[in-house]
Amino acid sequence: MAKNWKYIIPGLIAGTLAVGGVAAYLYLKVIPAQQGTSTLAIAKIIPDEAWMTASINLDFDAWQKLEQFGTPKAQELYREGLDTLIKELDQELAEDDLSYSKDFKPWLGNAMMAFLPAEKPGGTSEFLVVIGIKDKLAALDFYNKVKKEDSLKIQETKQYKGVEIVKIGVDQADKPSYVAILENHLAASDQVTTVKKAIDASQGAPSLATTGESAKAFQSLKLENSVAQFHLLDYAEVIEQLDILDEADAPEIPPELDDQLKQVKSISMGMGIDDQGIRFRCVTQFDPKLWKGQFDPIPGKIISHFPANTLLSANGGSIKKQWPLFLDQFSDIPEFASAIDAMRIYVRQTTRLDLDRDIISWMDGEVGFALIPSKEGILETIGFGEALVFDTSDHKKATATFAKLDTFAKQNKIEISNSKIGDVKVTHWHIPSVGKNIIGRGWLDDNTVFVTVGQPITQVMANRPKKTLDQSDNFQSVTKSLPQDSGYFYVNMEEANRLLFSYPEVANNSEFNTPEVKAILNSIQGIGMANAQTDSSTLTSEFLLALKPKQ
């Protein structure tokens, strides 16, 4: 690998930094390239025809924001991991008298790889690399150090629109590369025409950051301290490139599924490290002419029925409204249609209910699911029970469905009993082979019904928790920066860790129950995820690994 660093990276700097004298020094030192090396700035140099890009921040300083989180042991592990990585890089570079810390770190910034359509039909995509230079003087010092390498063949080419393009080759057997410096960026490709396209974009030609849907995609992520991004900008080009691959390697995509995927115009994903932890964001843009999906605001009131110490929760909108849209969206895919038919048959055979008419028809309000900690009764070994809560405007139909289920249960030797917990009437299912009151349900009001697994959880839900999940400091902290008016997926890591290490098989596992594993797990406050529709054809999904502040 060291040999590759020696040839490739110096080649990216070669020739184009060939300026000298006092004027050059002043330009490089007084006007350093600290500005304009962000992912969005690099996108201004990528031609708008690019169909896919991937970028990563090669400046480790951007990753050091992680040092503001976690336990002392976790911080120690992070520093050790970073030091080990740098040490390994230095060992590989040492044989060439190079050092990451001294030779690369001072100038290396964001790097983006981009794929452009082939010049000729049926050809392979063009490949372009753009690297941000955060300190031009440091980059020049690096170049001066390595340019004496005899194996590095540098041949200056003619200028293109005032920019010098340098042809670089290691030996005659290798395909040459072409490099150009564009203000605070370096552009490189194995095709000179591709570098010229980058030069055009840098001088005002359409680029990913300035033109149409691509610009919208790049500007949509808006991640603080972004460290990595991926953009799929042209689905049709992806399919074409897959078709070019060898048939043995190319995945087969059914025509019906292909039609569904064509609804997607672009997908942008990114990772950032902000004041709350590690955040992942995905923005999907659909073709409004083809997209049939619909996302309505979700009140988020259902979680007020769960206790503050809830281990895991998820809530969403009307199943009744989304179900026909879901069926219509994938109705042309035979495998999907068969799976739905099989589901309907299974429900009818096991419960004698019609999935659409008896179940989904009354689920027209918000729905919530939770795992709630408890070590009581039948939950002693597992440590948690389940709760489902439904808001419905059709109390009568829901009641009729539950009555049919009770009748079916009795026919299968499941005992049914009723009791009152607080002011809530509760129906219990007693399954002799498992235990007493395994399943319970009750109406919290005329529009809200709960179903639980585990008698202790039935007690919790019927008694209405004094402190609810939406009032929990941990829940509020994890979800406050996520998209609002949407359903949340939430994990309380403090409760999860407590439960995890209560299992003997985990506590007694010397490979898992270690100070290092505990340090990492104890540094995580929670996990949060939410979706939001920002406009009629744009869906934003966000995932947050919330970390505890530095201790």
C-alpha positions as semicolon CSV with decimal commas, in nm:
position;residue;x (nm);y (nm);z (nm)
1;M;0,000;0,000;0,000
2;A;0,288;0,237;0,080
3;K;0,406;0,221;-0,279
4;N;0,061;0,325;-0,396
5;W;0,059;0,622;-0,159
6;K;0,400;0,721;-0,288
7;Y;0,289;0,728;-0,649
8;I;-0,081;0,816;-0,646
9;I;-0,109;1,088;-0,381
10;P;0,202;1,282;-0,490
11;G;0,076;1,252;-0,844
12;L;-0,243;1,429;-0,747
13;I;-0,037;1,731;-0,641
14;A;0,222;1,711;-0,913
15;G;0,300;1,999;-1,142
16;T;-0,012;2,197;-1,068
17;L;0,149;2,344;-0,756
18;A;0,456;2,445;-0,955
19;V;0,459;2,807;-0,846
20;G;0,755;2,971;-0,678
21;G;0,905;3,285;-0,537
22;V;0,778;3,536;-0,282
23;A;0,448;3,597;-0,461
24;A;0,361;3,229;-0,453
25;Y;0,453;3,200;-0,087
26;L;0,236;3,495;0,006
27;Y;-0,058;3,359;-0,193
28;L;-0,035;3,019;-0,035
29;K;0,034;3,133;0,320
30;V;-0,177;3,447;0,346
31;I;-0,470;3,300;0,155
32;P;-0,486;2,941;0,285
33;A;-0,753;2,709;0,152
34;Q;-0,943;2,676;0,477
35;Q;-1,266;2,783;0,308
36;G;-1,446;2,610;0,028
37;T;-1,339;2,252;0,094
38;S;-1,678;2,128;0,220
39;T;-1,873;1,854;0,043
40;L;-2,105;2,112;-0,111
41;A;-1,806;2,314;-0,234
42;I;-1,657;2,005;-0,394
43;A;-1,993;1,933;-0,561
44;K;-1,951;2,262;-0,750
45;I;-1,660;2,098;-0,933
46;I;-1,845;1,774;-1,019
47;P;-2,022;1,795;-1,359
48;D;-2,400;1,772;-1,328
49;E;-2,408;1,456;-1,540
50;A;-2,251;1,251;-1,257
51;W;-2,488;0,972;-1,151
52;M;-2,327;0,870;-0,822
53;T;-2,085;1,017;-0,569
54;A;-1,929;0,910;-0,241
55;S;-1,731;1,136;-0,012
56;I;-1,545;1,115;0,317
57;N;-1,364;1,368;0,529
58;L;-1,000;1,258;0,540
59;D;-0,918;1,521;0,800
60;F;-0,928;1,331;1,131
61;D;-0,993;1,660;1,315
62;A;-1,354;1,641;1,196
63;W;-1,390;1,305;1,369
64;Q;-1,240;1,429;1,695
65;K;-1,574;1,578;1,796
66;L;-1,640;1,229;1,930
67;E;-1,404;1,318;2,215
68;Q;-1,676;1,531;2,374
69;F;-1,882;1,220;2,447
70;G;-1,871;0,913;2,665
71;T;-1,705;0,770;2,968
72;P;-1,330;0,815;3,032
73;K;-1,279;0,455;2,923
74;A;-1,469;0,514;2,598
75;Q;-1,261;0,824;2,525
76;E;-0,947;0,624;2,594
77;L;-1,062;0,356;2,349
78;Y;-1,133;0,619;2,082
79;R;-0,789;0,777;2,121
80;E;-0,621;0,437;2,117
81;G;-0,810;0,343;1,800
82;L;-0,713;0,667;1,627
83;D;-0,353;0,641;1,740
84;T;-0,339;0,282;1,615
85;L;-0,477;0,382;1,275
86;I;-0,226;0,664;1,237
87;K;0,055;0,437;1,356
88;E;-0,035;0,176;1,094
89;L;-0,043;0,442;0,823
90;D;0,295;0,575;0,935
91;Q;0,445;0,225;0,933
92;E;0,334;0,171;0,573
93;L;0,460;0,512;0,469
94;A;0,787;0,493;0,662
95;E;0,966;0,290;0,395
96;D;0,920;0,589;0,166
97;D;1,031;0,833;0,435
98;L;0,676;0,967;0,466
99;S;0,448;1,029;0,764
100;Y;0,072;1,080;0,773
101;S;0,090;1,335;1,054
102;K;0,368;1,542;0,895
103;D;0,309;1,497;0,524
104;F;-0,065;1,437;0,472
105;K;-0,266;1,562;0,770
106;P;-0,171;1,932;0,728
107;W;-0,334;1,964;0,386
108;L;-0,570;1,671;0,325
109;G;-0,943;1,759;0,346
110;N;-1,269;1,621;0,209
111;A;-1,245;1,376;-0,080
112;M;-1,521;1,289;-0,324
113;M;-1,538;1,013;-0,585
114;A;-1,783;1,061;-0,871
115;F;-1,903;0,842;-1,156
116;L;-2,002;1,000;-1,488
117;P;-2,174;0,835;-1,786
118;A;-1,943;0,677;-2,040
119;E;-1,848;0,881;-2,344
120;K;-1,964;0,600;-2,573
121;P;-2,280;0,385;-2,539
122;G;-2,202;0,054;-2,369
123;G;-1,876;0,180;-2,223
124;T;-1,776;0,195;-1,859
125;S;-1,840;0,501;-1,650
126;E;-1,586;0,779;-1,618
127;F;-1,429;0,819;-1,275
128;L;-1,341;1,152;-1,114
129;V;-1,176;1,226;-0,778
130;V;-1,185;1,570;-0,619
131;I;-0,989;1,641;-0,299
132;G;-1,014;1,954;-0,088
133;I;-0,680;2,116;-0,003
134;K;-0,707;2,285;0,334
135;D;-0,351;2,427;0,326
136;K;-0,187;2,489;-0,011
137;L;0,154;2,563;0,136
138;A;0,157;2,231;0,320
139;A;0,053;2,059;-0,004
140;L;0,338;2,231;-0,189
141;D;0,585;2,124;0,078
142;F;0,464;1,769;0,041
143;Y;0,499;1,781;-0,336
144;N;0,851;1,922;-0,315
145;K;0,944;1,635;-0,084
146;V;0,828;1,356;-0,315
147;K;0,873;1,499;-0,664
148;K;1,230;1,365;-0,677
149;E;1,094;1,011;-0,696
150;D;1,243;0,866;-1,012
151;S;0,946;0,636;-1,082
152;L;0,703;0,926;-1,086
153;K;0,668;1,040;-1,447
154;I;0,531;1,393;-1,474
155;Q;0,455;1,548;-1,810
156;E;0,286;1,885;-1,829
157;T;0,016;1,918;-2,090
158;K;-0,124;2,223;-2,254
159;Q;-0,349;2,453;-2,058
160;Y;-0,725;2,420;-2,077
161;K;-0,917;2,741;-2,012
162;G;-0,624;2,880;-1,818
163;V;-0,576;2,570;-1,602
164;E;-0,271;2,345;-1,627
165;I;-0,354;1,975;-1,666
166;V;-0,069;1,745;-1,569
167;K;-0,025;1,396;-1,710
168;I;0,118;1,152;-1,459
169;G;0,238;0,795;-1,503
170;V;0,425;0,555;-1,279
171;D;0,559;0,328;-1,551
172;Q;0,471;0,236;-1,906
173;A;0,251;-0,053;-1,797
174;D;0,021;0,171;-1,593
175;K;-0,256;0,385;-1,733
176;P;-0,170;0,753;-1,683
177;S;-0,368;0,994;-1,469
178;Y;-0,458;1,357;-1,533
179;V;-0,459;1,615;-1,257
180;A;-0,556;1,980;-1,221
181;I;-0,562;2,225;-0,929
182;L;-0,884;2,429;-0,915
183;E;-0,840;2,691;-0,645
184;N;-0,872;2,493;-0,319
185;H;-0,934;2,160;-0,487
186;L;-0,753;1,895;-0,679
187;A;-0,931;1,707;-0,960
188;A;-0,796;1,380;-1,098
189;S;-0,909;1,114;-1,346
190;D;-0,767;0,858;-1,587
191;Q;-0,945;1,048;-1,865
192;V;-0,830;1,396;-1,964
193;T;-1,181;1,476;-2,092
194;T;-1,320;1,410;-1,743
195;V;-1,074;1,655;-1,586
196;K;-1,174;1,911;-1,847
197;K;-1,540;1,864;-1,746
198;A;-1,440;1,937;-1,386
199;I;-1,262;2,252;-1,499
200;D;-1,576;2,358;-1,690
201;A;-1,789;2,304;-1,379
202;S;-1,548;2,504;-1,163
203;Q;-1,580;2,794;-1,407
204;G;-1,959;2,805;-1,413
205;A;-2,078;2,511;-1,621
206;P;-2,364;2,308;-1,468
207;S;-2,249;2,116;-1,161
208;L;-2,408;1,891;-0,900
209;A;-2,426;2,183;-0,658
210;T;-2,586;2,431;-0,894
211;T;-2,820;2,247;-1,131
212;G;-3,170;2,103;-1,094
213;E;-3,251;1,796;-0,891
214;S;-2,885;1,716;-0,821
215;A;-2,838;2,050;-0,649
216;K;-3,152;1,987;-0,446
217;A;-3,014;1,649;-0,343
218;F;-2,678;1,790;-0,230
219;Q;-2,834;2,077;-0,042
220;S;-3,097;1,858;0,127
221;L;-2,879;1,674;0,379
222;K;-2,778;1,982;0,580
223;L;-2,568;1,781;0,823
224;E;-2,361;1,957;1,084
225;N;-1,996;1,846;1,075
226;S;-2,059;1,598;0,794
227;V;-1,792;1,328;0,776
228;A;-1,931;1,104;0,500
229;Q;-2,192;1,129;0,225
230;F;-2,331;0,915;-0,056
231;H;-2,551;1,039;-0,340
232;L;-2,728;0,822;-0,598
233;L;-2,842;1,079;-0,852
234;D;-2,958;0,883;-1,156
235;Y;-3,129;0,547;-1,109
236;A;-3,155;0,480;-1,484
237;E;-2,778;0,508;-1,518
238;V;-2,730;0,264;-1,230
239;I;-2,941;0,004;-1,413
240;E;-2,748;0,064;-1,733
241;Q;-2,419;0,011;-1,554
242;L;-2,549;-0,310;-1,398
243;D;-2,646;-0,433;-1,744
244;I;-2,290;-0,369;-1,863
245;L;-2,153;-0,600;-1,595
246;D;-2,092;-0,965;-1,667
247;E;-2,424;-1,151;-1,660
248;A;-2,298;-1,378;-1,382
249;D;-2,239;-1,078;-1,158
250;A;-2,534;-0,858;-1,251
251;P;-2,835;-0,902;-1,023
252;E;-3,163;-0,982;-1,191
253;I;-3,429;-0,720;-1,126
254;P;-3,788;-0,823;-1,209
255;P;-3,953;-0,578;-1,452
256;E;-4,231;-0,506;-1,202
257;L;-3,980;-0,414;-0,930
258;D;-3,782;-0,212;-1,180
259;D;-4,093;-0,001;-1,245
260;Q;-4,126;0,065;-0,873
261;L;-3,760;0,161;-0,836
262;K;-3,792;0,404;-1,123
263;Q;-4,014;0,613;-0,900
264;V;-3,696;0,706;-0,713
265;K;-3,517;1,004;-0,863
266;S;-3,231;1,030;-0,615
267;I;-3,111;0,907;-0,278
268;S;-2,877;1,107;-0,056
269;M;-2,729;0,965;0,263
270;G;-2,492;1,127;0,506
271;M;-2,325;1,088;0,844
272;G;-2,240;1,374;1,076
273;I;-2,111;1,419;1,430
274;D;-2,293;1,696;1,615
275;D;-2,354;1,801;1,975
276;Q;-2,596;1,514;2,032
277;G;-2,397;1,230;1,884
278;I;-2,367;1,049;1,552
279;R;-2,644;1,138;1,310
280;F;-2,740;0,964;0,985
281;R;-2,976;1,132;0,741
282;C;-3,127;0,994;0,420
283;V;-3,325;1,206;0,174
284;T;-3,516;1,026;-0,102
285;Q;-3,665;1,221;-0,388
286;F;-3,943;1,057;-0,589
287;D;-4,080;1,131;-0,932
288;P;-4,405;1,315;-0,848
289;K;-4,563;1,177;-1,168
290;L;-4,512;0,818;-1,050
291;W;-4,502;0,838;-0,672
292;K;-4,828;0,741;-0,499
293;G;-4,709;0,749;-0,141
294;Q;-4,859;0,983;0,116
295;F;-4,728;1,071;0,459
296;D;-4,957;1,261;0,692
297;P;-4,843;1,429;1,015
298;I;-4,856;1,194;1,314
299;P;-4,987;1,351;1,639
300;G;-4,746;1,156;1,860
301;K;-5,000;1,142;2,145
302;I;-5,007;0,763;2,161
303;I;-4,673;0,747;2,345
304;S;-4,832;0,927;2,639
305;H;-4,983;0,590;2,730
306;F;-4,641;0,427;2,777
307;P;-4,434;0,457;3,099
308;A;-4,120;0,672;3,115
309;N;-3,892;0,369;3,156
310;T;-4,010;0,213;2,827
311;L;-3,730;0,007;2,679
312;L;-3,828;0,046;2,313
313;S;-4,115;0,221;2,137
314;A;-4,243;0,290;1,788
315;N;-4,547;0,483;1,673
316;G;-4,702;0,559;1,337
317;G;-5,009;0,681;1,154
318;S;-5,327;0,528;1,020
319;I;-5,279;0,170;0,903
320;K;-5,619;0,180;0,733
321;K;-5,514;0,475;0,517
322;Q;-5,170;0,343;0,426
323;W;-5,274;-0,016;0,358
324;P;-5,447;0,038;0,017
325;L;-5,165;0,268;-0,094
326;F;-4,917;0,000;0,004
327;L;-5,110;-0,269;-0,185
328;D;-5,147;-0,053;-0,495
329;Q;-4,780;0,042;-0,493
330;F;-4,662;-0,318;-0,524
331;S;-4,966;-0,488;-0,679
332;D;-4,787;-0,557;-1,007
333;I;-4,516;-0,764;-0,837
334;P;-4,632;-1,130;-0,837
335;E;-4,415;-1,227;-0,539
336;F;-4,561;-0,946;-0,332
337;A;-4,919;-1,027;-0,429
338;S;-4,862;-1,392;-0,338
339;A;-4,722;-1,295;0,002
340;I;-5,024;-1,077;0,080
341;D;-5,263;-1,356;-0,024
342;A;-5,071;-1,599;0,197
343;M;-5,099;-1,355;0,488
344;R;-5,475;-1,322;0,442
345;I;-5,517;-1,699;0,429
346;Y;-5,304;-1,747;0,741
347;V;-5,506;-1,490;0,938
348;R;-5,833;-1,651;0,831
349;Q;-5,715;-2,003;0,914
350;T;-5,570;-1,913;1,254
351;T;-5,828;-1,659;1,374
352;R;-6,123;-1,692;1,133
353;L;-6,098;-1,318;1,071
354;D;-6,077;-1,127;0,748
355;L;-5,752;-0,930;0,754
356;D;-5,888;-0,632;0,559
357;R;-6,247;-0,619;0,686
358;D;-6,212;-0,731;1,050
359;I;-5,871;-0,596;1,146
360;I;-5,731;-0,319;0,929
361;S;-6,067;-0,149;0,869
362;W;-6,090;0,002;1,219
363;M;-5,719;0,092;1,257
364;D;-5,772;0,445;1,129
365;G;-5,585;0,635;1,402
366;E;-5,236;0,647;1,545
367;V;-5,078;0,318;1,654
368;G;-4,800;0,257;1,904
369;F;-4,586;-0,037;2,014
370;A;-4,366;-0,067;2,321
371;L;-4,143;-0,306;2,511
372;I;-4,179;-0,232;2,881
373;P;-3,934;-0,362;3,146
374;S;-4,069;-0,601;3,411
375;K;-3,926;-0,897;3,600
376;E;-4,256;-0,998;3,755
377;G;-4,450;-1,320;3,699
378;I;-4,405;-1,484;3,363
379;L;-4,173;-1,199;3,259
380;E;-3,912;-1,287;3,520
381;T;-3,675;-1,457;3,279
382;I;-3,719;-1,236;2,974
383;G;-3,735;-0,905;3,159
384;F;-3,993;-0,720;2,950
385;G;-4,344;-0,741;2,807
386;E;-4,521;-0,594;2,506
387;A;-4,793;-0,336;2,460
388;L;-4,988;-0,225;2,153
389;V;-5,210;0,083;2,158
390;F;-5,456;0,181;1,884
391;D;-5,653;0,500;1,835
392;T;-5,971;0,433;1,640
393;S;-6,286;0,619;1,545
394;D;-6,478;0,291;1,508
395;H;-6,515;0,157;1,862
396;K;-6,803;-0,068;1,756
397;K;-6,616;-0,252;1,481
398;A;-6,303;-0,295;1,696
399;T;-6,514;-0,439;1,978
400;A;-6,679;-0,681;1,736
401;T;-6,339;-0,799;1,616
402;F;-6,219;-0,863;1,971
403;A;-6,541;-1,052;2,045
404;K;-6,475;-1,281;1,747
405;L;-6,122;-1,338;1,874
406;D;-6,255;-1,428;2,220
407;T;-6,495;-1,680;2,068
408;F;-6,218;-1,835;1,863
409;A;-5,992;-1,848;2,172
410;K;-6,254;-2,033;2,378
411;Q;-6,293;-2,287;2,100
412;N;-5,918;-2,351;2,130
413;K;-5,932;-2,404;2,508
414;I;-5,808;-2,058;2,602
415;E;-5,979;-1,933;2,917
416;I;-6,133;-1,582;2,908
417;S;-6,188;-1,374;3,222
418;N;-6,269;-1,010;3,301
419;S;-6,156;-0,781;3,578
420;K;-6,130;-0,413;3,658
421;I;-5,793;-0,248;3,708
422;G;-5,846;0,102;3,838
423;D;-6,128;0,236;3,624
424;V;-6,042;0,025;3,320
425;K;-6,231;-0,295;3,234
426;V;-5,979;-0,556;3,125
427;T;-6,024;-0,885;2,939
428;H;-5,762;-1,153;3,009
429;W;-5,656;-1,460;2,812
430;H;-5,532;-1,749;3,022
431;I;-5,336;-2,003;2,820
432;P;-5,300;-2,313;3,040
433;S;-4,985;-2,439;2,871
434;V;-4,807;-2,105;2,921
435;G;-4,950;-1,933;3,225
436;K;-5,220;-1,712;3,366
437;N;-5,335;-1,391;3,200
438;I;-5,079;-1,400;2,920
439;I;-5,271;-1,152;2,702
440;G;-5,481;-0,860;2,820
441;R;-5,672;-0,574;2,664
442;G;-5,883;-0,281;2,764
443;W;-6,025;0,052;2,654
444;L;-5,852;0,356;2,802
445;D;-6,127;0,573;2,655
446;D;-6,383;0,544;2,376
447;N;-6,117;0,580;2,109
448;T;-5,809;0,411;2,256
449;V;-5,759;0,039;2,313
450;F;-5,451;-0,145;2,436
451;V;-5,339;-0,506;2,396
452;T;-5,059;-0,643;2,616
453;V;-4,849;-0,954;2,654
454;G;-4,773;-1,025;3,020
455;Q;-4,998;-0,955;3,318
456;P;-4,752;-0,703;3,472
457;I;-4,770;-0,495;3,154
458;T;-5,151;-0,509;3,162
459;Q;-5,135;-0,361;3,513
460;V;-4,900;-0,084;3,396
461;M;-5,118;0,015;3,100
462;A;-5,452;0,000;3,285
463;N;-5,323;0,197;3,583
464;R;-5,201;0,475;3,351
465;P;-4,834;0,557;3,428
466;K;-4,776;0,860;3,651
467;K;-4,475;0,963;3,444
468;T;-4,521;0,885;3,077
469;L;-4,274;0,833;2,796
470;D;-4,333;1,170;2,636
471;Q;-4,241;1,332;2,972
472;S;-3,917;1,134;2,999
473;D;-3,601;1,345;2,992
474;N;-3,421;1,071;2,801
475;F;-3,692;1,042;2,535
476;Q;-3,710;1,418;2,490
477;S;-3,333;1,447;2,464
478;V;-3,305;1,172;2,201
479;T;-3,599;1,283;1,984
480;K;-3,600;1,664;2,013
481;S;-3,372;1,718;1,712
482;L;-3,545;1,459;1,491
483;P;-3,816;1,553;1,237
484;Q;-4,130;1,659;1,419
485;D;-4,493;1,553;1,357
486;S;-4,370;1,207;1,264
487;G;-4,360;0,866;1,421
488;Y;-4,056;0,781;1,631
489;F;-3,855;0,466;1,679
490;Y;-3,682;0,494;2,017
491;V;-3,452;0,281;2,229
492;N;-3,365;0,366;2,589
493;M;-3,006;0,240;2,610
494;E;-2,982;0,274;2,988
495;E;-3,273;0,033;3,028
496;A;-3,140;-0,184;2,746
497;N;-2,796;-0,214;2,909
498;R;-2,947;-0,290;3,248
499;L;-3,160;-0,565;3,096
500;L;-2,882;-0,702;2,876
501;F;-2,639;-0,759;3,161
502;S;-2,909;-0,910;3,380
503;Y;-2,906;-1,218;3,158
504;P;-2,666;-1,478;3,303
505;E;-2,548;-1,584;2,958
506;V;-2,435;-1,227;2,893
507;A;-2,304;-1,143;3,241
508;N;-2,099;-1,464;3,245
509;N;-1,967;-1,424;2,890
510;S;-1,605;-1,318;2,932
511;E;-1,576;-1,218;2,565
512;F;-1,875;-0,983;2,577
513;N;-1,885;-0,864;2,939
514;T;-1,563;-0,665;2,920
515;P;-1,470;-0,310;3,033
516;E;-1,433;-0,210;2,668
517;V;-1,780;-0,327;2,563
518;K;-1,939;-0,176;2,872
519;A;-1,761;0,155;2,814
520;I;-1,902;0,179;2,463
521;L;-2,256;0,073;2,559
522;N;-2,260;0,302;2,864
523;S;-2,167;0,596;2,642
524;I;-2,486;0,562;2,438
525;Q;-2,784;0,751;2,576
526;G;-3,038;0,624;2,327
527;I;-3,133;0,558;1,968
528;G;-3,388;0,763;1,779
529;M;-3,529;0,742;1,428
530;A;-3,798;0,937;1,245
531;N;-3,935;0,993;0,895
532;A;-4,083;1,312;0,755
533;Q;-4,223;1,421;0,421
534;T;-4,072;1,760;0,345
535;D;-4,276;1,807;0,027
536;S;-4,506;1,606;-0,200
537;S;-4,220;1,396;-0,338
538;T;-3,940;1,409;-0,079
539;L;-3,900;1,176;0,217
540;T;-3,641;1,244;0,488
541;S;-3,533;0,968;0,727
542;E;-3,309;1,042;1,022
543;F;-3,126;0,812;1,264
544;L;-2,954;0,943;1,576
545;L;-2,712;0,752;1,795
546;A;-2,742;0,985;2,093
547;L;-2,426;0,986;2,304
548;K;-2,383;1,090;2,666
549;P;-2,178;1,405;2,730
550;K;-1,816;1,364;2,833
551;Q;-1,788;1,250;3,194
